[in-house]
């Protein structure tokens, strides 16, 4: 449930922040863009997916990947993609804490999709988040 709350917090944050300064406003989705969603969602699009997590007694972390898509018949799709990815990266690094419980550790990694159609451009941004600590209830 905590992971669900985290990706929902990221979605809510991005929808709010990008509505103020991006045109066209990107569609923000939980999960992948599928064929039935593609026609109604359109481009640009951001898809949020938990990637992997790891925990220890001192901290729990999860990597969340944000997949980006833009569409254009020429190289403006590439420029739109890079601008969108950079805008999201900057917004997350400025905020760092969402809903007073999810903290981004500041590390990030991005990459371009090497394979794409002539009109669709894609990339991904990987972020790492600290999850709230779970306290042991039963004392041994």
C-alpha positions as CSV (number, residue, x, y, z in Angstrom):
1,X,0.0,0.0,0.0
2,X,2.9,2.4,0.7
3,X,4.2,2.0,-2.8
4,X,0.8,2.7,-4.2
5,X,0.5,5.9,-2.1
6,X,4.0,7.0,-3.4
7,X,3.2,6.6,-7.1
8,X,-0.2,8.3,-6.6
9,X,1.6,11.2,-4.8
10,X,4.1,11.5,-7.7
11,X,1.1,11.6,-10.2
12,X,-0.8,14.2,-8.2
13,X,2.3,16.4,-7.8
14,X,3.2,16.2,-11.5
15,X,-0.4,16.9,-12.7
16,X,-0.5,20.0,-10.4
17,X,2.9,21.4,-11.3
18,X,2.8,20.7,-15.0
19,X,-0.7,22.2,-15.4
20,X,0.8,25.6,-14.5
21,X,3.5,25.8,-17.0
22,X,3.4,23.2,-19.8
23,X,1.6,23.4,-23.1
24,X,0.3,21.0,-24.1
25,X,-0.3,19.6,-20.6
26,X,1.1,16.0,-20.5
27,X,-1.2,13.2,-19.5
28,X,0.2,11.5,-16.3
29,X,-0.7,7.8,-16.0
30,X,0.0,5.1,-13.4
31,X,1.3,2.2,-15.5
32,X,1.9,1.8,-19.2
33,X,0.1,3.5,-22.1
34,X,-1.9,0.7,-23.8
35,X,-3.6,0.8,-27.2
36,X,-7.1,1.7,-25.7
37,X,-5.5,4.5,-23.5
38,X,-3.3,5.8,-26.3
39,X,-6.1,7.1,-28.4
40,X,-7.8,9.0,-25.5
41,X,-4.6,10.0,-23.6
42,X,-2.6,11.4,-26.5
43,X,0.9,12.9,-26.3
44,X,2.8,14.1,-24.5
45,X,2.5,11.4,-21.8
46,X,4.3,10.4,-18.6
47,X,3.8,6.9,-17.2
48,X,4.8,6.2,-13.6
49,X,5.9,2.7,-12.6
50,X,7.6,1.3,-9.5
51,X,10.7,-0.5,-10.6
52,X,12.4,-2.2,-7.6
53,X,12.8,-1.8,-3.9
54,X,15.1,-2.8,-1.2
55,X,14.9,-2.6,2.6
56,X,17.1,-2.9,5.7
57,X,16.6,-2.2,9.3
58,X,17.6,1.4,8.9
59,X,15.9,2.3,5.6
60,X,13.5,1.2,2.9
61,X,14.0,2.5,-0.7
62,X,12.2,2.1,-3.9
63,X,13.1,3.1,-7.5
64,X,10.3,4.6,-9.5
65,X,10.7,5.0,-13.2
66,X,8.9,7.7,-15.2
67,X,8.5,6.9,-18.9
68,X,8.0,9.8,-21.2
69,X,6.5,10.0,-24.7
70,X,6.1,12.7,-27.3
71,X,5.0,12.6,-30.9
72,X,6.1,14.6,-33.9
73,X,6.8,14.0,-37.5
74,X,10.1,15.8,-37.2
75,X,12.9,16.4,-34.7
76,X,10.7,18.7,-32.6
77,X,9.5,15.5,-30.9
78,X,13.0,15.0,-29.6
79,X,13.2,18.6,-28.3
80,X,9.7,18.3,-26.7
81,X,10.8,15.0,-25.0
82,X,14.1,16.5,-23.6
83,X,12.3,19.6,-22.4
84,X,9.6,17.5,-20.6
85,X,12.1,15.1,-19.0
86,X,14.2,18.0,-17.8
87,X,11.2,19.9,-16.5
88,X,10.0,16.9,-14.4
89,X,13.5,16.2,-13.1
90,X,13.9,19.9,-12.0
91,X,10.4,19.9,-10.3
92,X,11.2,16.7,-8.4
93,X,14.6,17.8,-7.3
94,X,13.2,21.2,-6.1
95,X,10.5,19.5,-4.1
96,X,12.2,16.3,-2.9
97,X,9.5,15.5,-0.3
98,X,5.9,14.6,-1.3
99,X,3.0,14.6,1.1
100,X,5.5,15.0,4.0
101,X,6.3,11.3,4.0
102,X,8.1,10.3,0.7
103,X,11.6,11.7,0.2
104,X,13.5,11.5,-3.1
105,X,17.2,10.9,-2.3
106,X,18.4,13.3,-5.1
107,X,19.9,10.6,-7.3
108,X,18.5,10.2,-10.7
109,X,19.3,8.7,-14.0
110,X,17.8,9.2,-17.4
111,X,18.1,7.6,-20.8
112,X,16.6,7.8,-24.3
113,X,14.7,4.9,-25.9
114,X,17.0,3.8,-28.7
115,X,14.2,2.2,-30.7
116,X,11.3,4.3,-31.7
117,X,9.0,4.9,-34.6
118,X,9.6,7.9,-36.9
119,X,7.0,9.9,-35.1
120,X,7.2,8.8,-31.5
121,X,10.0,9.7,-29.1
122,X,10.5,8.1,-25.7
123,X,12.8,8.3,-22.6
124,X,12.9,7.3,-19.0
125,X,13.9,8.9,-15.7
126,X,14.7,6.7,-12.7
127,X,14.4,8.2,-9.3
128,X,15.0,6.7,-5.8
129,X,12.7,7.3,-2.9
130,X,12.9,6.6,0.8
131,X,9.8,5.0,2.2
132,X,8.4,5.6,5.7
133,X,9.9,3.2,8.2
134,X,7.8,0.4,9.5
135,X,8.1,0.0,13.2
136,X,8.2,-3.5,14.8
137,X,5.1,-4.0,17.0
138,X,6.0,-7.3,18.6
139,X,8.9,-7.3,21.0
140,X,10.9,-10.5,21.2
